[in-house]
Amino acid sequence: MTSDPDAAKPEEIMWQGQFVTAKRRGRWEYAGRSRGIRAAAIVAIDKEGHVLLVEQYRVPLGKRCLEIPAGLIGDHEGDEDEAPEAAAARELEEETGYRADTWETLGEFYSSPGMVSESFTLLRASDLTKVGEGGGTDSEDIRVHRVALNNLAEFVAARRAEGLAIDVRIAMLMAAGWFGDEDG
């Protein structure tokens, strides 16, 4: 139960594009994915304790961004019922050139719940094998980084100093105990 006076008000669609919908409910304005599209985000860590990160230009930010691999689920015609694991496997190989033999779903998360209704399924990929170069599709210019978890904070600081934006999901990788760095 909520005490927010706008919770029971109807949701209005202010504008809708192919991938994004601007909405209003009472005094709240927010964005969501069109057509119920969701996202899959991947924490891919190899047996040597390295995490795979991607760097790509993001138009809304006006600069390159360091991120964990991720992509949309069911965004193609006829794939509306795509499973998060299938989308994650496709995106991991497409973006990084790696395949994972083991997948673990870690849950559904929200990155900016005061402004965006989008959720993403977070998955952990392990038992990785390099099968290609990665780099994304023809319309993407993705750089792949394989970074030791015990050097991640320094790597992120260096990229930030170069002017890159940093995806908030990388912060969880720097938290002690989250992914293979039990001692912090």
Residue frames as qw, qx, qy, qz and C-alpha x, y, z in Angstrom:
[[0.000, 0.889, 0.458, 0.000, 0.00, 0.00, 0.00],
 [0.447, 0.178, 0.014, 0.877, 1.24, 3.47, -0.79],
 [0.089, -0.743, -0.423, 0.511, 0.45, 6.89, 0.58],
 [0.184, -0.166, 0.373, 0.894, 1.53, 8.68, -2.60],
 [0.438, 0.523, 0.373, -0.629, -1.53, 10.62, -3.83],
 [0.429, 0.547, -0.435, -0.572, -0.55, 10.01, -7.47],
 [0.227, -0.198, 0.951, 0.066, -0.36, 6.21, -7.22],
 [0.426, 0.413, 0.785, -0.178, -4.02, 5.65, -8.14],
 [0.347, 0.700, -0.057, -0.622, -4.11, 8.24, -10.93],
 [0.871, 0.423, 0.248, 0.031, -4.20, 7.01, -14.53],
 [0.518, -0.348, 0.440, 0.646, -0.99, 6.71, -16.50],
 [0.494, 0.819, 0.096, -0.276, -0.90, 9.01, -19.54],
 [0.729, 0.072, 0.359, 0.579, 1.33, 8.44, -22.55],
 [0.011, 0.831, -0.024, -0.555, 2.79, 11.81, -23.53],
 [0.443, 0.687, -0.476, -0.324, 4.88, 10.51, -26.45],
 [0.859, -0.147, 0.489, 0.024, 5.85, 7.09, -27.76],
 [0.307, 0.668, -0.590, -0.333, 8.69, 6.10, -30.05],
 [0.794, 0.204, -0.554, -0.145, 9.90, 2.72, -31.21],
 [0.634, 0.044, -0.664, 0.394, 11.91, 2.06, -28.03],
 [0.181, -0.109, -0.518, 0.829, 11.00, 4.76, -25.47],
 [0.216, -0.703, -0.572, -0.364, 7.71, 6.05, -24.07],
 [0.058, 0.195, -0.361, 0.910, 7.37, 9.30, -22.09],
 [0.399, -0.530, -0.737, -0.132, 4.65, 8.98, -19.45],
 [0.130, -0.359, 0.320, -0.867, 2.89, 11.00, -16.75],
 [0.496, -0.482, -0.722, -0.002, 0.97, 9.89, -13.67],
 [0.364, -0.856, -0.292, 0.222, -0.27, 12.82, -11.64],
 [0.048, -0.962, 0.226, 0.146, 2.70, 15.10, -11.00],
 [0.626, -0.386, 0.600, 0.316, 5.24, 12.40, -11.98],
 [0.651, 0.676, -0.244, -0.243, 6.89, 12.39, -15.41],
 [0.563, -0.432, 0.689, 0.144, 9.00, 9.39, -16.37],
 [0.508, 0.484, -0.570, -0.427, 10.21, 7.24, -19.25],
 [0.766, -0.121, 0.615, -0.142, 9.79, 3.57, -19.96],
 [0.163, -0.177, 0.832, 0.500, 10.52, 1.08, -22.69],
 [0.611, 0.221, -0.177, -0.739, 7.92, 0.85, -25.45],
 [0.790, 0.122, -0.490, -0.348, 6.04, -2.38, -26.11],
 [0.863, -0.462, 0.131, -0.155, 7.08, -3.92, -22.78],
 [0.738, 0.454, -0.392, 0.308, 10.67, -4.41, -23.92],
 [0.676, -0.721, 0.131, 0.074, 13.09, -5.24, -21.10],
 [0.352, 0.763, -0.531, 0.106, 16.85, -5.55, -20.89],
 [0.949, -0.232, -0.103, 0.188, 19.40, -8.16, -19.87],
 [0.034, 0.880, -0.440, 0.178, 22.67, -7.10, -18.22],
 [0.955, 0.052, -0.262, 0.129, 25.59, -9.47, -17.87],
 [0.354, -0.787, 0.503, -0.040, 28.32, -9.82, -15.27],
 [0.930, 0.305, -0.198, 0.064, 30.85, -12.00, -17.11],
 [0.337, -0.773, 0.533, -0.066, 33.80, -13.14, -15.00],
 [0.766, 0.371, -0.524, -0.040, 36.39, -15.62, -16.25],
 [0.905, -0.295, -0.268, 0.151, 38.27, -18.28, -14.27],
 [0.592, 0.170, -0.239, 0.751, 41.27, -15.96, -13.88],
 [0.252, -0.646, -0.453, 0.561, 39.17, -13.35, -12.04],
 [0.089, -0.103, 0.279, 0.951, 38.74, -10.90, -14.92],
 [0.368, 0.621, 0.562, -0.404, 35.46, -9.17, -15.73],
 [0.351, 0.314, 0.558, 0.684, 34.42, -8.29, -19.27],
 [0.078, 0.702, 0.290, -0.646, 33.42, -4.66, -19.78],
 [0.468, 0.524, 0.499, 0.508, 32.38, -2.80, -22.88],
 [0.122, -0.534, -0.050, 0.835, 32.93, 0.79, -23.91],
 [0.296, 0.480, 0.651, 0.508, 30.71, 2.53, -26.44],
 [0.028, -0.097, -0.033, -0.994, 29.46, 5.95, -27.42],
 [0.011, -0.575, -0.793, 0.200, 26.08, 6.81, -25.86],
 [0.100, 0.535, 0.356, 0.760, 24.16, 9.57, -27.63],
 [0.401, -0.822, -0.356, -0.190, 22.10, 10.62, -24.55],
 [0.643, -0.632, -0.032, 0.432, 25.36, 11.24, -22.65],
 [0.360, 0.921, -0.150, 0.003, 27.29, 12.73, -25.55],
 [0.005, -0.708, 0.703, -0.060, 30.32, 10.59, -24.76],
 [0.620, 0.138, -0.772, -0.030, 31.68, 7.08, -24.47],
 [0.669, -0.492, 0.250, -0.497, 30.52, 5.00, -21.53],
 [0.194, 0.288, -0.926, 0.148, 32.11, 2.07, -19.68],
 [0.756, -0.142, 0.065, -0.636, 29.47, -0.59, -19.01],
 [0.484, -0.098, 0.869, -0.033, 28.82, -4.24, -18.35],
 [0.095, -0.046, -0.776, -0.621, 27.56, -6.01, -21.49],
 [0.344, 0.391, 0.631, -0.575, 23.79, -5.63, -21.93],
 [0.107, -0.026, -0.629, -0.769, 21.05, -5.61, -24.49],
 [0.583, 0.012, 0.095, -0.806, 17.34, -5.60, -25.11],
 [0.298, 0.085, 0.947, -0.088, 15.13, -8.67, -24.69],
 [0.340, 0.550, 0.763, 0.004, 12.58, -9.34, -27.42],
 [0.063, 0.657, -0.014, -0.751, 13.21, -6.14, -29.34],
 [0.084, 0.205, -0.712, -0.666, 12.91, -7.78, -32.78],
 [0.704, 0.091, -0.125, -0.694, 9.62, -8.58, -34.52],
 [0.865, 0.038, -0.459, -0.198, 8.56, -12.10, -33.57],
 [0.552, 0.138, -0.663, 0.487, 10.93, -12.33, -30.56],
 [0.367, -0.618, 0.068, -0.692, 8.59, -10.74, -28.00],
 [0.882, -0.427, -0.012, -0.197, 8.68, -13.91, -25.83],
 [0.616, 0.474, -0.517, 0.358, 12.48, -14.16, -25.83],
 [0.772, -0.547, -0.258, 0.197, 13.95, -15.42, -22.55],
 [0.177, -0.951, 0.252, 0.036, 16.43, -13.17, -20.71],
 [0.693, -0.392, 0.539, 0.276, 19.05, -15.93, -20.85],
 [0.689, 0.441, 0.453, 0.354, 18.77, -16.18, -24.66],
 [0.204, 0.957, 0.048, 0.199, 19.10, -12.41, -25.06],
 [0.443, -0.815, 0.360, 0.106, 22.05, -12.34, -22.64],
 [0.769, -0.105, 0.523, 0.351, 23.88, -15.12, -24.49],
 [0.550, 0.682, 0.331, 0.350, 23.35, -13.34, -27.83],
 [0.004, -0.986, 0.059, -0.157, 24.47, -9.96, -26.47],
 [0.627, -0.640, 0.386, 0.220, 27.53, -11.34, -24.66],
 [0.732, 0.087, 0.498, 0.457, 28.86, -12.96, -27.82],
 [0.387, 0.802, 0.306, 0.337, 27.90, -10.03, -30.06],
 [0.128, -0.979, 0.089, -0.135, 29.43, -7.37, -27.81],
 [0.450, -0.742, 0.495, 0.036, 32.45, -9.18, -26.32],
 [0.570, 0.483, -0.646, -0.157, 33.19, -12.19, -28.53],
 [0.058, -0.242, 0.906, -0.342, 32.77, -14.58, -25.57],
 [0.699, -0.266, -0.504, -0.433, 30.36, -17.44, -24.88],
 [0.338, -0.409, 0.649, -0.545, 29.43, -18.69, -21.44],
 [0.433, -0.053, -0.890, -0.130, 28.75, -22.32, -20.55],
 [0.301, -0.448, -0.752, 0.380, 27.18, -21.39, -17.20],
 [0.131, -0.486, -0.164, -0.848, 24.45, -18.81, -16.57],
 [0.253, -0.422, -0.736, 0.466, 22.91, -17.70, -13.28],
 [0.104, -0.710, -0.340, -0.608, 19.98, -15.29, -13.07],
 [0.321, -0.040, -0.531, 0.783, 20.59, -12.86, -10.19],
 [0.028, 0.630, 0.631, -0.452, 17.23, -11.06, -10.32],
 [0.218, 0.763, 0.407, 0.452, 15.31, -8.11, -11.68],
 [0.407, -0.416, -0.199, 0.789, 16.73, -4.65, -10.96],
 [0.195, 0.915, 0.320, 0.151, 15.86, -0.99, -11.60],
 [0.624, 0.133, -0.078, 0.766, 18.59, 1.54, -12.31],
 [0.042, 0.064, -0.120, 0.990, 16.85, 4.90, -11.80],
 [0.072, -0.487, -0.871, -0.008, 13.35, 4.23, -10.36],
 [0.007, 0.648, 0.354, -0.674, 12.49, 7.90, -9.80],
 [0.212, 0.592, -0.274, -0.728, 12.77, 8.67, -13.50],
 [0.445, 0.299, -0.719, -0.443, 12.66, 5.46, -15.53],
 [0.837, -0.143, 0.279, -0.449, 10.32, 2.48, -15.17],
 [0.729, 0.427, -0.528, -0.082, 12.70, 0.19, -17.12],
 [0.765, -0.486, 0.417, -0.069, 13.94, -2.94, -15.41],
 [0.515, 0.550, -0.649, -0.109, 16.74, -5.28, -16.34],
 [0.972, -0.235, -0.007, -0.028, 17.45, -8.90, -15.56],
 [0.045, -0.785, 0.617, -0.033, 20.97, -9.27, -14.17],
 [0.996, 0.060, -0.060, -0.021, 22.74, -12.48, -15.14],
 [0.362, -0.706, 0.585, 0.169, 26.13, -13.90, -14.22],
 [0.858, 0.461, -0.215, -0.072, 28.06, -15.59, -17.00],
 [0.429, -0.654, 0.620, 0.063, 30.93, -17.95, -16.23],
 [0.713, -0.001, 0.650, 0.264, 32.96, -20.71, -17.87],
 [0.371, 0.833, -0.034, -0.408, 33.78, -18.27, -20.66],
 [0.699, 0.045, 0.519, 0.490, 35.30, -19.12, -24.04],
 [0.120, 0.638, -0.212, -0.730, 36.52, -16.54, -26.54],
 [0.629, 0.350, 0.679, 0.145, 34.89, -17.30, -29.89],
 [0.415, 0.719, 0.336, 0.445, 35.26, -14.01, -31.77],
 [0.353, 0.248, -0.128, 0.893, 36.33, -10.40, -31.66],
 [0.107, -0.682, -0.568, 0.447, 33.12, -8.88, -30.32],
 [0.165, -0.100, 0.198, 0.961, 32.58, -5.21, -30.99],
 [0.395, 0.472, 0.434, -0.658, 28.83, -5.32, -31.53],
 [0.613, 0.584, 0.526, 0.080, 26.83, -4.99, -34.72],
 [0.509, 0.399, 0.273, 0.712, 27.73, -2.87, -37.74],
 [0.082, -0.833, -0.193, -0.512, 26.05, 0.17, -36.18],
 [0.644, -0.763, 0.016, 0.046, 27.98, -0.15, -32.91],
 [0.474, 0.636, -0.462, 0.396, 31.59, 0.70, -32.10],
 [0.778, -0.608, 0.048, -0.151, 32.18, -1.36, -28.97],
 [0.319, 0.586, -0.681, 0.302, 35.59, -1.73, -27.35],
 [0.880, -0.342, -0.323, -0.068, 36.00, -4.77, -25.13],
 [0.014, -0.680, 0.587, -0.440, 37.97, -4.61, -21.88],
 [0.853, -0.228, -0.465, 0.067, 39.05, -7.65, -19.84],
 [0.052, -0.711, 0.367, -0.597, 39.88, -6.27, -16.41],
 [0.459, -0.052, -0.798, 0.387, 41.17, -8.00, -13.28],
 [0.439, -0.753, -0.446, -0.204, 38.60, -7.57, -10.51],
 [0.624, -0.569, -0.197, 0.498, 41.36, -6.66, -8.05],
 [0.339, -0.129, 0.194, 0.912, 42.37, -3.79, -10.39],
 [0.112, 0.666, 0.662, 0.324, 38.86, -2.64, -11.31],
 [0.196, -0.887, -0.273, 0.317, 38.74, 0.50, -9.12],
 [0.329, -0.531, 0.339, 0.703, 41.98, 1.79, -10.65],
 [0.279, 0.220, 0.726, 0.589, 40.81, 0.92, -14.17],
 [0.011, 0.803, 0.587, 0.099, 37.51, 2.77, -13.65],
 [0.267, -0.823, -0.060, 0.497, 39.28, 5.79, -12.15],
 [0.342, -0.274, 0.513, 0.738, 41.59, 5.96, -15.17],
 [0.169, 0.452, 0.725, 0.491, 38.67, 5.78, -17.63],
 [0.122, -0.879, -0.435, 0.154, 36.77, 8.43, -15.67],
 [0.327, -0.665, 0.165, 0.651, 39.87, 10.68, -15.82],
 [0.278, 0.018, 0.656, 0.701, 39.85, 10.20, -19.62],
 [0.333, 0.134, -0.066, -0.931, 36.30, 11.60, -19.67],
 [0.347, -0.168, -0.863, -0.326, 34.32, 8.36, -20.00],
 [0.645, -0.358, 0.090, -0.669, 30.92, 8.03, -18.35],
 [0.089, 0.178, -0.957, 0.209, 30.67, 5.07, -15.95],
 [0.620, -0.321, -0.538, -0.472, 27.57, 2.86, -15.79],
 [0.501, -0.542, 0.381, -0.557, 26.31, 2.58, -12.19],
 [0.981, -0.087, -0.069, -0.162, 26.21, -1.23, -12.48],
 [0.644, 0.432, -0.484, 0.406, 30.01, -1.27, -12.38],
 [0.251, -0.612, 0.436, -0.610, 29.84, -0.01, -8.80],
 [0.905, -0.275, 0.135, -0.295, 28.46, -3.37, -7.64],
 [0.894, 0.277, -0.258, 0.240, 31.55, -5.06, -9.06],
 [0.291, 0.560, -0.446, 0.635, 33.75, -2.85, -6.89],
 [0.618, -0.548, 0.215, -0.521, 31.84, -3.76, -3.69],
 [0.047, -0.401, 0.896, -0.186, 33.62, -6.34, -1.54],
 [0.399, 0.037, 0.870, -0.289, 32.17, -9.82, -1.73],
 [0.646, 0.445, 0.099, -0.612, 29.84, -9.33, -4.68],
 [0.878, 0.456, -0.094, -0.115, 31.74, -11.22, -7.36],
 [0.906, 0.195, -0.204, 0.316, 34.78, -13.18, -6.34],
 [0.305, 0.509, -0.374, 0.713, 36.58, -10.50, -4.33],
 [0.632, -0.575, -0.519, -0.008, 35.62, -11.65, -0.82],
 [0.582, -0.369, -0.272, 0.672, 38.34, -9.64, 0.91],
 [0.077, 0.950, 0.182, -0.244, 37.47, -6.35, -0.78]]
